[in-house]
Amino acid sequence: MDLAAARSTSIGASSEGRFALVIFDLDGVLVDSEPISCRVTAAVLAEAGVQISETEIGERFLGVSTAAMLREIEAGHGRQLPEAFQEALRTRVLRVFEEELLPVAGVGVMLDALPLGRCVASSSHPERIRRSLELTGLIDRLAPHLFSATMVERGKPAPDLFLLAAAEMGADPARCLVIEDSEAGVQAGKAAGMTVFGFTGASHVHAETHAPRLEAAGADALFGDMTALTGLIDGWPANT
């Protein structure tokens, strides 16, 4: 297959298959960012006088927007963070990304072989989405179809973000496939009426414990190797 065609974001050429559009989460699916984000978030919160471990951040807030995470932390700790805290946190995370961020193994190969329309729908801020993809060499395979939770009223686990992505891409939600690594993301995809594959191959995931949580959240299938995705799609029953 011609690589230019494989990289196309148009869904028209794929209209006859089971899926017309693949919607990718960003963190922990396309880029291996979760350990960095959790570490930096814990450090910046500690500087503001809020003690919460990076492990707890990962367990409680995976797939949740930064704004929603900070609201819950403020409520749980009975204090209000500085007005500029969220922007300061985003700046610190991006600074560390510049030095450490890597793509999830096999993502580039998978995207080059994927003969379907694709887009990104992430709880992250638009600036972070774009810069993450630039740093990992994935931007040309996915831009300009990058959707952020800042574009909708309700973030994951509500279906709003995925429904927005489908609408903007001109795809029927029933023919969309969501790739997610978080329970909130899986729940959002299922609430949107989409098929959801749970990914367990990023470095923050312990598959033996994480996979059952994704399955319990409603994931239709689980996989841990990004290069296996096109085969899973090809083998997915047309009538499911």
LOZA-518154 format. One line per field, with one value per residue (C-alpha): residue number from 1; x, y, z. Coordinates in Angstrom, 1 decimal. Layout:
pos = NUM, ...
x = X, ...
y = Y, ...
z = Z, ...
//
This chain:
pos = 1, 2, 3, 4, 5, 6, 7, 8, 9, 10, 11, 12, 13, 14, 15, 16, 17, 18, 19, 20, 21, 22, 23, 24, 25, 26, 27, 28, 29, 30, 31, 32, 33, 34, 35, 36, 37, 38, 39, 40, 41, 42, 43, 44, 45, 46, 47, 48, 49, 50, 51, 52, 53, 54, 55, 56, 57, 58, 59, 60, 61, 62, 63, 64, 65, 66, 67, 68, 69, 70, 71, 72, 73, 74, 75, 76, 77, 78, 79, 80, 81, 82, 83, 84, 85, 86, 87, 88, 89, 90, 91, 92, 93, 94, 95, 96, 97, 98, 99, 100, 101, 102, 103, 104, 105, 106, 107, 108, 109, 110, 111, 112, 113, 114, 115, 116, 117, 118, 119, 120, 121, 122, 123, 124, 125, 126, 127, 128, 129, 130, 131, 132, 133, 134, 135, 136, 137, 138, 139, 140, 141, 142, 143, 144, 145, 146, 147, 148, 149, 150, 151, 152, 153, 154, 155, 156, 157, 158, 159, 160, 161, 162, 163, 164, 165, 166, 167, 168, 169, 170, 171, 172, 173, 174, 175, 176, 177, 178, 179, 180, 181, 182, 183, 184, 185, 186, 187, 188, 189, 190, 191, 192, 193, 194, 195, 196, 197, 198, 199, 200, 201, 202, 203, 204, 205, 206, 207, 208, 209, 210, 211, 212, 213, 214, 215, 216, 217, 218, 219, 220, 221, 222, 223, 224, 225, 226, 227, 228, 229, 230, 231, 232, 233, 234, 235, 236, 237, 238, 239, 240
x = 0.0, 1.2, 2.3, 0.7, -2.6, -2.0, -1.4, -4.5, -7.0, -9.9, -12.5, -14.0, -11.6, -12.4, -16.2, -16.8, -15.1, -16.4, -14.7, -14.5, -12.4, -9.9, -9.9, -6.7, -6.2, -2.8, -1.1, -0.3, -1.5, 0.5, 3.1, 4.7, 4.0, 2.1, 5.2, 6.6, 3.2, 2.6, 6.1, 6.1, 2.5, 3.4, 6.5, 4.6, 1.8, 4.3, 5.8, 2.3, 2.0, -0.2, 1.3, 0.1, 2.3, 2.8, 1.5, -1.8, -2.0, -1.7, -4.2, -6.9, -6.6, -5.5, -7.4, -8.9, -8.4, -5.9, -8.7, -10.9, -8.0, -7.1, -10.7, -10.9, -7.5, -8.6, -11.8, -10.1, -7.4, -9.7, -7.6, -7.5, -4.5, -3.0, -4.9, -1.9, -1.2, -2.6, -0.6, 2.5, 2.0, 1.5, 4.7, 6.7, 5.4, 6.2, 9.7, 10.4, 8.8, 11.4, 14.1, 12.3, 9.2, 9.1, 6.5, 4.9, 6.8, 5.5, 3.2, 4.9, 4.9, 1.2, 0.1, 2.0, 0.1, -3.3, -5.6, -8.3, -9.1, -7.6, -7.6, -6.6, -9.1, -7.3, -8.0, -4.8, -4.6, -4.3, -0.7, 0.4, -1.2, 0.5, 3.9, 3.8, 3.2, 5.9, 8.5, 7.8, 7.7, 4.0, 2.5, 2.5, 0.6, -2.2, -2.5, -4.7, -7.3, -6.5, -9.3, -9.0, -11.3, -11.0, -13.3, -16.3, -18.3, -17.7, -14.5, -14.0, -15.8, -18.6, -18.9, -18.7, -15.1, -15.4, -18.8, -17.2, -14.3, -16.7, -18.9, -15.9, -14.5, -17.9, -18.0, -21.0, -20.1, -21.2, -18.3, -15.7, -13.0, -11.5, -8.0, -7.7, -5.5, -7.7, -11.0, -12.4, -11.6, -13.1, -16.2, -16.4, -16.0, -18.7, -21.0, -20.5, -21.7, -18.3, -16.1, -13.2, -9.9, -8.0, -4.2, -1.9, 1.5, 2.7, 5.4, 3.1, 0.8, 1.0, -1.0, -1.9, -3.8, -4.7, -6.2, -9.0, -9.9, -10.2, -12.3, -14.5, -14.9, -16.3, -13.4, -14.4, -10.8, -7.4, -4.0, -0.4, 1.5, 0.7, 2.0, -0.8, -3.6, -4.1, -4.5, -7.0, -9.0, -8.9, -10.1, -12.9, -16.3, -18.3, -21.5, -20.3
y = 0.0, 3.5, 5.2, 8.5, 6.6, 4.8, 8.1, 9.7, 11.0, 10.7, 8.2, 8.0, 5.4, 3.0, 3.3, -0.4, -2.0, -2.6, 0.6, 4.0, 5.8, 5.0, 7.5, 7.3, 8.5, 10.3, 9.6, 6.0, 5.1, 7.1, 8.6, 7.0, 10.0, 8.8, 8.1, 11.6, 13.3, 11.6, 12.3, 16.0, 16.5, 15.0, 17.2, 20.4, 19.7, 19.1, 22.5, 23.9, 22.1, 19.2, 15.7, 13.0, 10.3, 9.8, 6.3, 7.6, 10.2, 7.4, 5.2, 7.8, 10.2, 8.2, 9.4, 12.4, 16.0, 18.1, 20.5, 17.7, 16.2, 19.4, 20.1, 16.7, 17.2, 20.6, 19.1, 16.2, 18.2, 21.1, 23.8, 25.9, 25.8, 29.1, 30.5, 30.0, 26.4, 24.6, 26.6, 26.2, 22.5, 22.3, 24.3, 22.0, 18.8, 20.1, 21.1, 17.5, 16.1, 18.0, 15.8, 12.5, 11.9, 8.9, 7.3, 4.1, 1.2, 0.3, 3.3, 4.7, 1.3, 0.8, 4.2, 3.8, 0.5, 1.6, 2.0, 3.9, 7.5, 8.4, 11.2, 11.9, 12.6, 13.4, 14.8, 16.9, 20.5, 21.2, 22.6, 19.5, 17.2, 18.9, 19.2, 15.6, 14.5, 16.8, 15.5, 11.9, 12.3, 11.4, 14.8, 14.4, 11.1, 12.6, 16.3, 18.3, 16.1, 16.6, 17.0, 18.0, 17.8, 21.6, 21.6, 20.0, 20.7, 17.3, 15.3, 11.5, 9.3, 11.3, 10.6, 14.2, 14.3, 11.1, 12.2, 15.5, 13.8, 11.5, 14.5, 16.5, 13.6, 12.8, 9.3, 7.3, 6.6, 2.9, 2.6, 4.2, 2.3, 3.9, 3.0, 3.7, 2.8, 4.2, 3.1, 6.6, 6.5, 3.1, 4.2, 7.3, 5.3, 2.8, 5.6, 7.1, 3.9, 3.0, -0.2, 0.2, -1.7, -1.4, -1.0, -2.4, -1.9, 1.4, 1.5, 2.6, -0.4, -3.6, -5.7, -8.4, -5.8, -3.2, -5.5, -6.7, -3.1, -2.1, -5.2, -4.4, -0.9, -2.4, -2.8, -5.0, -6.3, -5.9, -5.8, -5.0, -4.7, -1.7, -3.4, -6.0, -3.4, -3.6, -7.4, -7.1, -4.6, -6.9, -9.9, -8.0, -9.5, -7.2, -7.7, -6.8
z = 0.0, -0.8, 2.4, 1.5, 1.2, 4.5, 6.3, 4.9, 7.4, 4.9, 5.9, 2.5, 1.1, 4.0, 3.9, 3.1, 6.1, 9.6, 10.9, 9.1, 11.7, 14.5, 17.4, 19.4, 22.9, 23.2, 26.6, 27.1, 23.7, 21.1, 23.4, 26.5, 28.7, 31.8, 34.1, 33.2, 33.8, 37.1, 38.4, 37.5, 38.7, 42.1, 42.4, 41.4, 43.8, 46.6, 45.9, 46.4, 49.7, 48.5, 49.2, 46.8, 45.3, 41.6, 42.0, 43.4, 40.6, 38.1, 39.7, 40.3, 37.4, 34.4, 31.4, 33.3, 32.3, 34.3, 35.2, 36.6, 38.4, 40.1, 41.1, 42.8, 44.5, 45.8, 47.2, 48.8, 50.4, 51.4, 49.8, 46.6, 44.4, 43.0, 40.1, 37.7, 39.0, 35.9, 33.5, 35.6, 35.7, 31.9, 31.4, 33.6, 32.0, 28.5, 29.7, 30.8, 27.7, 25.6, 27.2, 27.9, 25.8, 23.5, 21.3, 22.4, 20.8, 17.3, 16.9, 13.8, 12.0, 12.9, 11.7, 8.4, 7.8, 9.0, 5.9, 7.9, 8.8, 12.1, 14.7, 18.3, 21.1, 24.3, 27.8, 27.4, 26.5, 22.7, 23.1, 24.9, 22.3, 19.4, 21.1, 22.2, 18.6, 17.3, 19.8, 19.0, 15.2, 14.9, 14.0, 10.2, 10.6, 12.6, 12.2, 11.8, 13.4, 17.0, 19.5, 23.2, 26.2, 26.3, 23.2, 25.1, 28.2, 29.8, 29.6, 29.8, 31.0, 29.4, 25.6, 24.5, 23.2, 21.1, 19.7, 18.7, 17.0, 15.1, 14.0, 12.9, 10.9, 9.4, 10.8, 12.3, 15.9, 15.4, 12.8, 15.1, 16.9, 20.0, 21.3, 25.0, 28.0, 30.8, 32.4, 31.9, 28.2, 27.7, 29.5, 27.3, 24.1, 25.0, 26.1, 22.6, 21.1, 19.7, 19.7, 22.2, 22.2, 25.5, 25.1, 27.8, 26.2, 27.6, 30.2, 33.1, 32.7, 34.6, 32.2, 34.8, 36.9, 34.3, 31.7, 34.0, 34.9, 31.2, 30.6, 33.5, 32.1, 28.9, 26.5, 23.6, 23.2, 24.8, 23.2, 24.3, 21.0, 18.8, 15.7, 16.2, 15.8, 12.1, 12.3, 15.1, 13.0, 9.9, 12.0, 13.8, 12.9, 10.6, 12.5, 16.0
//
